[in-house]
Amino acid sequence: MTDEQGAGNAMNDGVADDEAVLDAEVRELFDDYCAGFDDFDADGVADCFAYPAVIWQFGKGNVFADDEELLENIEKLFDALDKEGVVRSEYEVLSAHVGGDTGLVTLAWAQVDAADEPVLEFTCHYHLLFDGDTWRIAMIVNEP
C-alpha cells in the first residue's frame, strides 16, 4: 500500500493525525476561511460556518444563530485586525480527527503584517460538521 492509499484509509477509518492526511475537502474549508481573512471578506468567512455556531474565547461562549449575527462580530474583528496592521493569515494543522460527518481539527494561526512579521499567534480548536454538500465550522474554541 502506498502512503497516499494509507492516508485515504486513515481518513476512511475516521483518523487523521497530521496535515499530510487532512481530507482535501476539510483543507478547502480552512483555505477558504483563511482567504476570507486575507481579503477582509466577512461574507466569505461567515459562509464557512454552520448555524447556530459557537465561538469560545476569553473564557466565554458566544452563540450566533445565523450569518447576520456572526457578520457583526466578523466586521468588528476585521476592524481590530486592520488597526493592528494584519495583512495576511497563515495556519498550520496541529491535529485532526475526521470521521463520518464530524471532525475535530486544531490549527496554529499566525496573522502577519506587511513586513511579514507575526502580529498575532494563537491556537484554535474547530468542531466541524458535514452538512450534506460541504464541511462547515460548528464551533471554535480559542486557546488563551
TISELUM-904917 format. One record per residue: residue number from 1; x negated, y negated, z negated of N, C-alpha, C, O in turn. Coordinates in nm, 4 decimals. Atoms other than C-alpha are relative to their C-alpha. Example, Ala and Ser with C-alpha at 12.3 -4.5 7.8 and 13.67 -1.06 7.14 Angstrom:
(drenti 1, (-0.0890, 0.1190, 0.0000), (-1.2300, 0.4500, -0.7800), (-0.0900, -0.1200, 0.0000), (-0.1936, -0.1181, -0.0665))
(drenti 2, (0.0820, 0.1190, 0.0060), (-1.3670, 0.1060, -0.7140), (0.0770, -0.1090, -0.0730), (0.0261, -0.2198, -0.0899))
REM end
This chain:
(drenti 1, (-0.0854, 0.1172, 0.0000), (0.0000, 0.0000, 0.0000), (-0.0898, -0.1232, 0.0000), (-0.1887, -0.1293, -0.0731))
(drenti 2, (0.0775, 0.1231, -0.0064), (-0.1318, -0.3447, 0.0894), (0.0361, -0.0893, -0.1171), (0.1370, -0.0676, -0.1842))
(drenti 3, (-0.0308, 0.0959, 0.1064), (-0.1490, -0.6318, -0.1586), (0.1325, -0.0693, 0.0265), (0.2102, -0.0938, -0.0658))
(drenti 4, (-0.1239, 0.0680, -0.0342), (0.1332, -0.8011, 0.0297), (0.1200, 0.0895, -0.0296), (0.2212, 0.0418, -0.0810))
(drenti 5, (-0.1092, -0.0921, 0.0308), (0.3526, -0.4902, 0.0011), (0.0174, 0.0109, -0.1513), (0.1301, 0.0162, -0.2007))
(drenti 6, (-0.0078, -0.0077, 0.1454), (0.2686, -0.4682, -0.3679), (0.0681, -0.1231, -0.0574), (0.1474, -0.1130, -0.1510))
(drenti 7, (-0.0643, 0.1226, 0.0469), (0.3696, -0.8316, -0.4154), (0.1496, 0.0064, 0.0255), (0.2291, -0.0309, -0.0608))
(drenti 8, (-0.1422, -0.0117, -0.0298), (0.7001, -0.7669, -0.2431), (0.0679, 0.0963, -0.0940), (0.1792, 0.0700, -0.1395))
(drenti 9, (-0.0588, -0.0955, 0.0917), (0.7621, -0.4633, -0.4591), (0.0100, -0.0570, -0.1399), (0.1073, -0.0309, -0.2106))
(drenti 10, (-0.0070, 0.0612, 0.1331), (0.6800, -0.6589, -0.7730), (0.1203, -0.0927, -0.0081), (0.1891, -0.0959, -0.1101))
(drenti 11, (-0.1151, 0.0891, 0.0005), (0.9417, -0.9158, -0.6759), (0.1287, 0.0814, -0.0036), (0.2221, 0.0459, -0.0755))
(drenti 12, (-0.1208, -0.0815, -0.0033), (1.1974, -0.6449, -0.6000), (0.0240, 0.0686, -0.1328), (0.1386, 0.0953, -0.1689))
(drenti 13, (-0.0143, -0.0617, 0.1315), (1.1298, -0.4858, -0.9372), (0.0310, -0.1039, -0.1075), (0.0495, -0.0696, -0.2242))
(drenti 14, (-0.0357, 0.1046, 0.0944), (1.2022, -0.8220, -1.0990), (-0.1178, -0.0578, -0.0750), (-0.0992, -0.1233, -0.1776))
(drenti 15, (0.1159, 0.0506, 0.0713), (0.8469, -0.9075, -1.1964), (-0.0899, -0.0748, 0.0972), (-0.1323, -0.0210, 0.1994))
(drenti 16, (0.0976, 0.0781, -0.0748), (0.6316, -1.1845, -1.0583), (-0.0837, -0.0724, -0.1038), (-0.0322, -0.1569, -0.1770))
(drenti 17, (0.0807, 0.0530, 0.1082), (0.3392, -1.2781, -1.2776), (-0.0970, -0.1096, 0.0407), (-0.1689, -0.1621, -0.0444))
(drenti 18, (0.0886, 0.1088, -0.0359), (0.1496, -1.5320, -1.0754), (0.0441, -0.0622, 0.1305), (0.1373, -0.0161, 0.1964))
(drenti 19, (-0.0334, 0.0772, -0.1187), (0.1570, -1.7774, -0.7913), (-0.0031, 0.0851, 0.1263), (0.0760, 0.0625, 0.2178))
(drenti 20, (0.0167, -0.0804, -0.1207), (0.0478, -1.5153, -0.5383), (0.1244, 0.0792, 0.0349), (0.1503, 0.1044, 0.1526))
(drenti 21, (-0.1172, -0.0813, -0.0293), (0.3667, -1.3151, -0.5733), (0.1311, -0.0766, -0.0175), (0.2382, -0.0162, -0.0137))
(drenti 22, (-0.1217, 0.0775, 0.0150), (0.6130, -1.6002, -0.6249), (0.0779, 0.0056, 0.1310), (0.0241, -0.0236, 0.2378))
(drenti 23, (-0.0887, -0.0141, -0.1133), (0.9049, -1.5432, -0.3901), (-0.0028, -0.1267, 0.0859), (-0.0020, -0.2379, 0.0330))
(drenti 24, (0.0076, 0.1142, -0.0915), (0.8912, -1.7671, -0.0813), (0.1179, -0.0951, -0.0179), (0.1010, -0.2165, -0.0068))
(drenti 25, (-0.1165, 0.0864, 0.0175), (1.2444, -1.8958, -0.1440), (-0.0084, -0.0794, -0.1301), (0.0363, -0.1939, -0.1357))
(drenti 26, (0.0197, 0.0723, 0.1259), (1.1600, -1.9880, -0.5033), (-0.1081, -0.1060, 0.0201), (-0.0942, -0.2186, -0.0275))
(drenti 27, (0.1062, 0.0966, -0.0315), (0.8405, -2.1557, -0.3828), (0.0588, -0.1179, 0.0776), (0.0232, -0.2329, 0.0520))
(drenti 28, (-0.0637, 0.1056, -0.0789), (1.0526, -2.3512, -0.1320), (0.0788, -0.0954, -0.0899), (0.0774, -0.2165, -0.0682))
(drenti 29, (-0.0730, 0.0848, 0.0946), (1.2733, -2.4769, -0.4174), (-0.0949, -0.0988, -0.0657), (-0.0660, -0.2184, -0.0703))
(drenti 30, (0.0919, 0.0901, 0.0696), (0.9735, -2.6177, -0.6037), (-0.0729, -0.0937, 0.0961), (-0.1061, -0.2063, 0.0590))
(drenti 31, (0.0571, 0.0906, -0.0995), (0.8183, -2.7573, -0.2859), (0.0979, -0.1129, 0.0313), (0.0576, -0.2287, 0.0428))
(drenti 32, (-0.1022, 0.1024, -0.0242), (1.1478, -2.9392, -0.2164), (0.0128, -0.0944, -0.1194), (0.0258, -0.2156, -0.1027))
(drenti 33, (-0.0090, 0.0777, 0.1227), (1.1657, -3.0545, -0.5786), (-0.1172, -0.0986, -0.0082), (-0.0983, -0.2168, -0.0371))
(drenti 34, (0.1204, 0.0828, 0.0025), (0.8089, -3.1862, -0.5639), (0.0077, -0.1088, 0.1079), (-0.0266, -0.2242, 0.0823))
(drenti 35, (-0.0128, 0.0975, -0.1089), (0.8745, -3.3558, -0.2268), (0.0991, -0.1098, -0.0365), (0.0791, -0.2258, -0.0007))
(drenti 36, (-0.0960, 0.0999, 0.0460), (1.1760, -3.5297, -0.3800), (-0.0654, -0.1032, -0.0898), (-0.0366, -0.2225, -0.0803))
(drenti 37, (0.0724, 0.0929, 0.0874), (0.9500, -3.6792, -0.6442), (-0.0993, -0.0832, 0.0811), (-0.1109, -0.2038, 0.0598))
(drenti 38, (0.0977, 0.0724, -0.0810), (0.6820, -3.7715, -0.3900), (0.0655, -0.1100, 0.0829), (0.0078, -0.2170, 0.1019))
(drenti 39, (-0.0716, 0.0957, -0.0847), (0.9403, -3.9502, -0.1733), (0.0922, -0.0928, -0.0795), (0.1598, -0.1779, -0.0217))
(drenti 40, (-0.0934, 0.0741, 0.0845), (1.1285, -4.1003, -0.4710), (0.1422, 0.0138, 0.0561), (0.2168, -0.0834, 0.0671))
(drenti 41, (-0.1290, -0.0358, -0.0603), (1.4339, -3.9261, -0.3196), (0.0874, 0.0650, -0.1072), (0.0818, 0.1863, -0.1275))
(drenti 42, (-0.0825, -0.0488, 0.1105), (1.6835, -3.8927, -0.6049), (0.0982, 0.1073, 0.0474), (0.1187, 0.2070, -0.0219))
(drenti 43, (-0.0934, -0.1004, -0.0518), (1.9354, -3.7042, -0.3896), (-0.0711, 0.1317, 0.0280), (-0.0162, 0.2389, 0.0026))
(drenti 44, (0.0778, -0.1209, -0.0264), (1.6648, -3.4595, -0.2828), (-0.0316, 0.0767, -0.1274), (-0.0271, 0.1997, -0.1288))
(drenti 45, (0.0265, -0.0650, 0.1289), (1.5748, -3.3895, -0.6455), (0.1294, 0.0600, -0.0547), (0.1304, 0.1751, -0.0985))
(drenti 46, (-0.1280, -0.0475, 0.0532), (1.9409, -3.3584, -0.7511), (0.0502, 0.1233, 0.0750), (0.1162, 0.2088, 0.0160))
(drenti 47, (-0.0416, -0.1160, -0.0795), (2.0020, -3.1094, -0.4679), (-0.0657, 0.1297, -0.0459), (-0.0216, 0.2383, -0.0081))
(drenti 48, (0.0713, -0.1184, 0.0486), (1.7613, -2.8715, -0.6424), (0.0674, 0.0630, -0.1219), (0.0234, 0.1677, -0.1693))
(drenti 49, (-0.0628, -0.0440, 0.1244), (1.9964, -2.8261, -0.9392), (0.1326, 0.0706, 0.0221), (0.2061, 0.0413, 0.1164))
(drenti 50, (-0.1324, -0.0604, 0.0153), (2.2901, -2.6008, -1.0225), (0.0676, -0.0759, -0.1135), (0.0010, -0.1213, -0.2065))
(drenti 51, (-0.0719, 0.0759, 0.1020), (2.5595, -2.7662, -1.2307), (0.1009, 0.0872, -0.0721), (0.1640, 0.1737, -0.0113))
(drenti 52, (0.0694, 0.1007, 0.0797), (2.6064, -2.8026, -1.5138), (-0.1471, 0.0371, -0.0164), (-0.1829, 0.1547, -0.0211))
(drenti 53, (0.1446, -0.0177, 0.0186), (2.2314, -2.8493, -1.5573), (-0.0374, -0.0517, -0.1384), (0.0218, -0.1471, -0.1889))
(drenti 54, (0.0473, 0.0407, 0.1324), (2.0476, -2.8770, -1.8883), (-0.1481, -0.0338, 0.0098), (-0.2269, 0.0413, 0.0673))
(drenti 55, (0.1410, 0.0382, 0.0078), (1.7223, -3.0630, -1.9434), (-0.0324, -0.0270, -0.1460), (0.0268, -0.1142, -0.2096))
(drenti 56, (0.0491, 0.0171, 0.1375), (1.5452, -3.0302, -2.2789), (-0.1314, -0.0745, 0.0059), (-0.2271, -0.0308, 0.0699))
(drenti 57, (0.1253, 0.0738, 0.0129), (1.2855, -3.2936, -2.3549), (0.0049, -0.0841, -0.1262), (0.1111, -0.1297, -0.1685))
(drenti 58, (0.0119, 0.0766, 0.1242), (1.1632, -3.4737, -2.6640), (0.0916, 0.0556, -0.1091), (0.1466, -0.0197, -0.1894))
(drenti 59, (-0.0779, -0.0652, 0.1041), (1.3485, -3.2193, -2.8794), (0.1502, -0.0131, 0.0137), (0.2241, 0.0180, -0.0797))
(drenti 60, (-0.1426, 0.0220, -0.0197), (1.6871, -3.3000, -2.7307), (0.0431, 0.0581, 0.1347), (-0.0263, 0.0436, 0.2353))
(drenti 61, (-0.0557, -0.0529, -0.1231), (1.9021, -3.1229, -2.4730), (0.1034, -0.0949, 0.0577), (0.1877, -0.1483, -0.0144))
(drenti 62, (-0.0976, 0.0826, -0.0704), (2.0958, -3.3204, -2.2155), (0.0685, 0.0857, 0.1049), (0.0025, 0.1546, 0.1827))
(drenti 63, (-0.0777, -0.0764, -0.0959), (2.3750, -3.1628, -2.0127), (0.0516, -0.0956, 0.1066), (0.1100, -0.1995, 0.0756))
(drenti 64, (-0.0458, 0.0793, -0.1133), (2.4505, -3.3019, -1.6682), (0.1062, 0.0807, 0.0727), (0.0776, 0.1863, 0.1291))
(drenti 65, (-0.1132, -0.0738, -0.0560), (2.7926, -3.1977, -1.5412), (-0.0040, 0.0067, 0.1521), (0.0439, 0.1029, 0.2121))
(drenti 66, (0.0017, 0.0033, -0.1466), (2.7291, -3.2981, -1.1801), (-0.1166, -0.0867, 0.0459), (-0.1887, -0.1455, -0.0347))
(drenti 67, (0.1140, 0.0749, -0.0523), (2.4824, -3.4659, -0.9496), (0.0101, -0.1491, -0.0291), (-0.0927, -0.2158, -0.0403))
(drenti 68, (-0.0161, 0.1421, 0.0312), (2.6283, -3.8108, -1.0222), (-0.0648, -0.0342, -0.1343), (-0.1362, -0.1338, -0.1458))
(drenti 69, (0.0607, 0.0225, 0.1317), (2.5282, -3.7848, -1.3888), (-0.1512, 0.0153, 0.0064), (-0.2250, -0.0639, -0.0522))
(drenti 70, (0.1447, -0.0240, -0.0084), (2.1868, -3.6435, -1.3027), (-0.0699, -0.1106, 0.0790), (-0.1824, -0.1483, 0.0463))
(drenti 71, (0.0606, 0.1055, -0.0812), (2.1215, -3.9114, -1.0397), (-0.0353, -0.1235, -0.0830), (-0.1381, -0.1866, -0.0586))
(drenti 72, (0.0309, 0.1131, 0.0881), (2.1386, -4.1827, -1.3078), (-0.1304, 0.0238, -0.0740), (-0.2136, -0.0662, -0.0853))
(drenti 73, (0.1213, -0.0366, 0.0726), (1.8693, -4.0003, -1.5048), (-0.1212, -0.0015, 0.0931), (-0.2276, -0.0514, 0.0567))
(drenti 74, (0.1112, -0.0058, -0.0961), (1.6537, -3.9418, -1.1971), (-0.0451, -0.1408, 0.0383), (-0.1651, -0.1671, 0.0464))
(drenti 75, (0.0354, 0.1379, -0.0365), (1.6676, -4.3107, -1.0990), (-0.0806, -0.0676, -0.1114), (-0.1774, -0.1383, -0.0835))
(drenti 76, (0.0753, 0.0557, 0.1132), (1.5507, -4.4127, -1.4481), (-0.1404, 0.0601, -0.0055), (-0.2379, -0.0102, -0.0321))
(drenti 77, (0.1302, -0.0667, -0.0018), (1.2710, -4.1567, -1.4268), (-0.0869, -0.0574, 0.1118), (-0.2047, -0.0857, 0.0900))
(drenti 78, (0.0760, 0.0575, -0.1114), (1.1643, -4.2886, -1.0859), (-0.0498, -0.1401, -0.0331), (-0.1629, -0.1748, 0.0008))
(drenti 79, (0.0430, 0.1345, 0.0406), (1.1536, -4.6434, -1.2248), (-0.1221, 0.0088, -0.0922), (-0.2179, -0.0670, -0.0768))
(drenti 80, (0.1118, -0.0166, 0.0935), (0.9243, -4.5250, -1.5062), (-0.1251, 0.0486, 0.0736), (-0.2354, 0.0014, 0.0462))
(drenti 81, (0.1151, -0.0509, -0.0759), (0.7009, -4.3316, -1.2636), (-0.0607, -0.1100, 0.0862), (-0.1828, -0.1202, 0.0976))
(drenti 82, (0.0476, 0.1102, -0.0828), (0.6774, -4.6335, -1.0345), (-0.0808, -0.0991, -0.0838), (-0.1857, -0.1463, -0.0401))
(drenti 83, (0.0718, 0.0924, 0.0888), (0.5732, -4.8564, -1.3269), (-0.1356, 0.0561, -0.0408), (-0.2306, -0.0191, -0.0627))
(drenti 84, (0.1271, -0.0654, 0.0367), (0.3018, -4.6010, -1.4146), (-0.0935, 0.0146, 0.1200), (-0.2089, 0.0543, 0.1039))
(drenti 85, (0.0833, -0.0091, -0.1198), (0.1736, -4.6090, -1.0552), (-0.0076, 0.1399, 0.0599), (-0.0983, 0.1687, 0.1381))
(drenti 86, (-0.0002, -0.1364, -0.0544), (0.2594, -4.2462, -0.9762), (0.0378, -0.0047, 0.1475), (0.1375, -0.0660, 0.1855))
(drenti 87, (-0.0285, -0.0047, -0.1435), (0.2441, -4.1801, -0.6024), (0.0179, 0.1428, 0.0517), (0.0672, 0.1638, 0.1625))
(drenti 88, (-0.0072, -0.1377, -0.0474), (0.2284, -3.8012, -0.5851), (0.0050, 0.0943, -0.1183), (-0.0501, 0.0665, -0.2248))
(drenti 89, (-0.0083, -0.1041, 0.1025), (0.3096, -3.4897, -0.7848), (-0.0590, 0.1290, 0.0540), (-0.0500, 0.1582, 0.1732))
(drenti 90, (0.0567, -0.1305, -0.0350), (0.1338, -3.1539, -0.7852), (0.0426, 0.0984, -0.1066), (0.0591, 0.0620, -0.2230))
(drenti 91, (-0.0318, -0.1010, 0.0999), (0.2262, -2.8292, -0.9516), (-0.0815, 0.1262, 0.0224), (-0.1277, 0.1556, 0.1327))
(drenti 92, (0.0660, -0.1300, -0.0015), (0.0632, -2.5002, -1.0366), (0.0909, 0.0969, -0.0742), (0.1407, 0.0664, -0.1826))
(drenti 93, (-0.0820, -0.1017, 0.0641), (0.2571, -2.1848, -1.1155), (-0.0831, 0.0666, -0.1094), (-0.1886, 0.1239, -0.0819))
(drenti 94, (0.0684, -0.0654, 0.1110), (0.1536, -2.0606, -1.4595), (0.0546, 0.1406, -0.0232), (-0.0208, 0.2325, -0.0551))
(drenti 95, (-0.0605, -0.1322, 0.0138), (0.4005, -1.7715, -1.4804), (0.1348, 0.0001, 0.0702), (0.1979, -0.1039, 0.0885))
(drenti 96, (-0.1292, -0.0126, -0.0667), (0.7067, -1.6389, -1.3048), (0.0547, 0.1396, -0.0220), (-0.0184, 0.2385, -0.0194))
(drenti 97, (-0.0728, -0.1271, 0.0081), (0.9620, -1.3668, -1.3563), (0.1310, -0.0228, 0.0741), (0.2153, -0.1010, 0.0302))
(drenti 98, (-0.1188, 0.0150, -0.0813), (1.2280, -1.3365, -1.0896), (0.0599, 0.1369, 0.0209), (-0.0086, 0.2299, 0.0635))
(drenti 99, (-0.0687, -0.1268, -0.0203), (1.4860, -1.0602, -1.0787), (0.1473, -0.0232, 0.0250), (0.2123, -0.0989, -0.0472))
(drenti 100, (-0.1407, 0.0181, -0.0306), (1.8264, -1.0367, -0.9212), (0.0284, -0.1445, 0.0358), (-0.0387, -0.2027, 0.1210))
(drenti 101, (-0.0410, 0.1370, -0.0282), (1.9958, -1.3762, -0.9228), (-0.0490, -0.1004, -0.1026), (0.0078, -0.2089, -0.1153))
(drenti 102, (0.0514, 0.0924, 0.1009), (1.7897, -1.5338, -1.2003), (-0.1528, 0.0046, -0.0023), (-0.2147, 0.1019, 0.0408))
(drenti 103, (0.1452, 0.0053, 0.0099), (1.4340, -1.6409, -1.2633), (-0.0427, -0.0953, -0.1101), (0.0286, -0.1894, -0.1452))
(drenti 104, (0.0650, 0.0874, 0.0974), (1.2089, -1.7968, -1.5239), (-0.1381, -0.0324, 0.0547), (-0.2183, 0.0574, 0.0802))
(drenti 105, (0.1263, 0.0424, -0.0591), (0.9175, -1.9984, -1.3925), (-0.0577, -0.1116, -0.0855), (0.0143, -0.2030, -0.1257))
(drenti 106, (0.0698, 0.1044, 0.0739), (0.6612, -2.2072, -1.5797), (-0.0997, -0.0667, 0.0937), (-0.1812, -0.0001, 0.1575))
(drenti 107, (0.0889, 0.0778, -0.0855), (0.4803, -2.4838, -1.3933), (-0.0774, -0.1016, -0.0820), (-0.0249, -0.1602, -0.1767))
(drenti 108, (0.0807, 0.1103, 0.0525), (0.1965, -2.7157, -1.4901), (0.0052, -0.1102, 0.1056), (-0.0225, -0.0865, 0.2232))
(drenti 109, (-0.0143, 0.1132, -0.0911), (0.2513, -3.0579, -1.3365), (-0.1077, -0.1046, -0.0253), (-0.1519, -0.1245, -0.1385))
(drenti 110, (0.0826, 0.1200, 0.0082), (0.0198, -3.3488, -1.2627), (0.0643, -0.1024, 0.0930), (0.0924, -0.0734, 0.2093))
(drenti 111, (-0.0495, 0.1091, -0.0819), (0.1561, -3.6789, -1.1401), (-0.1129, -0.1016, 0.0064), (-0.1606, -0.1510, -0.0958))
(drenti 112, (0.1239, 0.0747, -0.0204), (-0.1221, -3.8850, -0.9910), (0.0269, -0.1357, 0.0636), (0.1310, -0.1586, 0.1251))
(drenti 113, (-0.0096, 0.1342, -0.0558), (-0.1836, -4.2449, -0.8884), (-0.0698, -0.0060, 0.1357), (-0.1169, 0.0958, 0.1865))
(drenti 114, (0.0585, 0.0186, -0.1327), (-0.3183, -4.3884, -0.5620), (-0.1480, 0.0356, 0.0044), (-0.2006, 0.0682, 0.1108))
(drenti 115, (0.1422, -0.0374, 0.0074), (-0.6763, -4.3214, -0.6793), (-0.0169, 0.1493, -0.0238), (-0.1282, 0.1965, -0.0470))
(drenti 116, (-0.0018, -0.1451, 0.0203), (-0.5810, -3.9521, -0.7177), (-0.0366, 0.0387, -0.1435), (-0.0850, 0.1491, -0.1688))
(drenti 117, (0.0236, -0.0254, 0.1417), (-0.6173, -3.9806, -1.0964), (0.1303, 0.0410, -0.0663), (0.2344, -0.0192, -0.0402))
(drenti 118, (-0.1237, -0.0403, 0.0693), (-0.3673, -3.7976, -1.3178), (0.0499, -0.1110, -0.0927), (-0.0254, -0.1658, -0.1732))
(drenti 119, (-0.0652, 0.0961, 0.0881), (-0.1241, -4.0358, -1.4851), (0.0742, 0.0778, -0.1084), (0.0704, 0.0414, -0.2259))
(drenti 120, (-0.0746, -0.0860, 0.0911), (0.0915, -3.7654, -1.6440), (-0.0335, 0.1457, 0.0304), (-0.0424, 0.1859, 0.1464))
(drenti 121, (0.0204, -0.1438, -0.0133), (0.0192, -3.3975, -1.7062), (0.0876, 0.0676, -0.1049), (0.0865, 0.0297, -0.2220))
(drenti 122, (-0.0938, -0.0652, 0.0911), (0.2762, -3.1644, -1.8588), (0.0386, 0.1363, 0.0555), (0.0100, 0.1690, 0.1707))
(drenti 123, (-0.0472, -0.1335, -0.0371), (0.4272, -2.8166, -1.8502), (0.1508, 0.0041, -0.0146), (0.2064, -0.0482, -0.1112))
(drenti 124, (-0.1451, -0.0181, 0.0049), (0.7893, -2.7315, -1.7726), (0.0340, 0.1471, 0.0237), (-0.0301, 0.2167, 0.1024))
(drenti 125, (-0.0533, -0.1350, -0.0153), (0.9788, -2.4059, -1.8041), (0.1360, -0.0133, 0.0686), (0.2204, -0.0921, 0.0260))
(drenti 126, (-0.1215, 0.0100, -0.0810), (1.2566, -2.3523, -1.5491), (0.0777, 0.1301, -0.0049), (0.0210, 0.2384, 0.0097))
(drenti 127, (-0.0896, -0.1137, -0.0143), (1.5545, -2.1201, -1.5604), (0.0726, -0.0221, 0.1325), (0.1394, -0.1235, 0.1523))
(drenti 128, (-0.0543, 0.0126, -0.1345), (1.6669, -2.0589, -1.2043), (0.1187, 0.0924, 0.0207), (0.1297, 0.1977, -0.0421))
(drenti 129, (-0.1135, -0.0826, -0.0408), (1.9877, -1.9256, -1.0532), (0.0055, 0.0034, 0.1519), (-0.0203, -0.0972, 0.2181))
(drenti 130, (-0.0247, -0.0106, -0.1429), (2.0517, -1.7956, -0.7035), (0.1494, -0.0156, 0.0178), (0.2264, 0.0682, -0.0291))
(drenti 131, (-0.1425, 0.0317, -0.0051), (2.3863, -1.9499, -0.6127), (0.0712, 0.0562, 0.1230), (0.1790, 0.0090, 0.1592))
(drenti 132, (-0.0636, -0.0626, -0.1158), (2.4626, -1.7329, -0.3110), (-0.0708, -0.0297, 0.1302), (-0.0676, 0.0518, 0.2224))
(drenti 133, (0.0732, 0.0295, -0.1222), (2.2541, -1.9088, -0.0495), (-0.1374, -0.0620, -0.0250), (-0.2190, -0.0713, 0.0667))
(drenti 134, (0.1300, 0.0598, 0.0305), (1.9611, -2.0727, -0.2281), (-0.0247, 0.0023, -0.1507), (0.0680, 0.0167, -0.2305))
(drenti 135, (0.0368, 0.0107, 0.1409), (1.7730, -2.0954, -0.5563), (0.0212, -0.1424, -0.0464), (-0.0015, -0.2376, 0.0283))
(drenti 136, (-0.0204, 0.1315, 0.0599), (1.8589, -2.3831, -0.7882), (-0.0468, 0.0038, -0.1463), (-0.0541, 0.1100, -0.2081))
(drenti 137, (0.0424, 0.0146, 0.1385), (1.7390, -2.5102, -1.1250), (0.1234, -0.0147, -0.0875), (0.2050, -0.1041, -0.0652))
(drenti 138, (-0.1119, 0.0075, 0.0943), (1.9887, -2.4451, -1.4066), (-0.0417, -0.0708, -0.1290), (0.0376, -0.1418, -0.1907))
(drenti 139, (0.0472, 0.0604, 0.1242), (1.7735, -2.5556, -1.6995), (-0.1494, -0.0253, 0.0086), (-0.2242, 0.0527, 0.0676))
(drenti 140, (0.1410, 0.0329, 0.0143), (1.4411, -2.7248, -1.7654), (-0.0284, -0.0230, -0.1482), (0.0475, -0.0907, -0.2177))
(drenti 141, (0.0498, 0.0293, 0.1339), (1.2540, -2.7204, -2.0938), (-0.1400, -0.0582, 0.0174), (-0.2314, 0.0109, 0.0622))
(drenti 142, (0.1291, 0.0661, -0.0077), (0.9687, -2.9719, -2.1044), (-0.0764, 0.0252, -0.1283), (-0.0217, 0.0109, -0.2376))
(drenti 143, (0.0838, -0.0138, 0.1195), (0.6823, -2.8955, -2.3394), (-0.0395, -0.1388, -0.0470), (-0.0650, -0.2278, 0.0342))
(drenti 144, (0.0398, 0.1316, 0.0524), (0.5980, -3.1842, -2.5700), (-0.1464, -0.0298, 0.0280), (-0.1960, -0.1361, -0.0093))
REM end
